[in-house]
């Protein structure tokens, strides 16, 4: 009987751990390689699968319309939101050593990650739309990226 109880306890704890892990990473659909447009050129994002704590890391690169490399980003997505650093093609950071850009997490659903100033939305299994709010002086606009998952 003790062996049965221990087995049931182990199964229950494993199930609770799995459910807990799933609730931390409902945005795991983002994992993979995505390509698309944006900023008048070509965009590519690559996202890892979530780690045990639900954190995902990613990289982004942008090529200008003429094919020349424009910039890179290193990204971290967790329960606080998205943190990123920009780099030139020569790997020089745009931000100071300790600084980064932070998009605070507002909410997420099964197919959408809403951050302050940035939204990732899964449109179909292999299509995603990213909306990035930008500001330059008094001018404000939203850059829309139409991304396709590479297989």
N, C-alpha and C positions, 0 to 999 in steps of 0.2 A: 504494500500500500504506500509506504514511504517513497519507493522508487517511482510509482505512478504519480504521486503528488509532486515530486521534484521534476518529473518530466513535464507535467502540466504547467508548473510554475515557469520552467525554462521556455516552453512554447509561448506562454502568455507574455513573458518579458521580452522575448524576441519580437513578437507581434507588436507590442507597444512601442518598442524601439523603432521598428520599421515604419509604423504609422507616424511616429514623432518625426522621423527623418523625412518622410514624404511631405509633411506639413511645412517643413522648413524650406523645401525646394520645389514649389509648384511652378517655378519658372525654368525648370530644367529643359524645357522645349527649346531654349535658346542655344543649347550646346550644339556645336557643329561649325561648319564653314559656310559663310554667307557672302555673296557678292551682289553688287548693285551699283546704283548711281549715287549722286549727291555732290554738291559743290562744283558742278560742271565737269565732273570727271568720273572715275571709277572708285568704288569703295569696296573693301574686303574686311570682314570681321570673322575672327575665329574664337569660339568660346569653348572652354573645357567643360566636362561634366562637373556637377557640384561635388565639393569635398564633403567629408563627413559632417562638418558644421554648416553645410548649405552654401558655402562661399563658392563663387565661380570666378575664374579669371579669364581675361580675354585680351586679344590684341586687335588693332585696327590699323589699316594703312590706306592712304589715299593717293591716287595717281591723278594728275591734271589731265585735261582733255587731250593734250599732246602726248600722253603716256609717261611723262616725267614724274618721278616720285615727289610728292608734296610733303607728307608728314606721316608719323606713326603715333599710335596711342597704346599705352598699357592700361588695362581696365581691371577693376575688382568690383564684383557685385555681391553684396551681402545684405543682411537684414536692415542695415542703416541706409542703403542706397548704392549708388555707383560712384566709385572714386576713379579718377583717371589722371594720367600725366601725358603731355604731348612731347614729341621728340622730332627734331629736324631729320632729314635723310642722313645727316652725319652723326645722329644719336645725341644731339645736344638738347637738353630739356628746355622747354619753353618756360616752365615754372621753376621757381627757386628750388633748391635741394629738398627742403622739407615740405614744400607746398604741393598741392594737387587740386584738381577741380572736383567738387562733390555735388552730385545730384541727389538730394534727399528723397528717400522712398516715401511715397504717399500711399500707394496701395498696389496690390497685384491681384489678378484673377487668373483663371485657368489659361487665358490666352493674351494677357496684357500685363505689362509692368509699367506703372505710372510713377514717374519721378518728377520732382519739381524742375520743369523746363525740358523734360525728355520723356518720350513714351515709346516703348517697344510693343508692337502688336502683331501677333501671329494671325495672318489672314487666311492661310491654309497650311497644310502640312509642310509645304516647301516655300511659302511666301511670307515675308515679314515686312512691315512698314515701320520705319523709325521717324519720329517727328522731334526735331530739335529746335527749341526756341532760342533765337539769337538777338543780340542787341549791339548796335554800333552807334554811339552817341544817342540821338533822338530816334534813329531808325530801328524798328523792331520787325522781325519776320520769323517765319517757321520754315526751316529746311526740311524737306521730306525726302527720305531715302526709301526706294523700292528695292528690297533685297530678296534674293533667291538662294535657297539652300543648295549647296553643291553636294552631289552624291558620290 
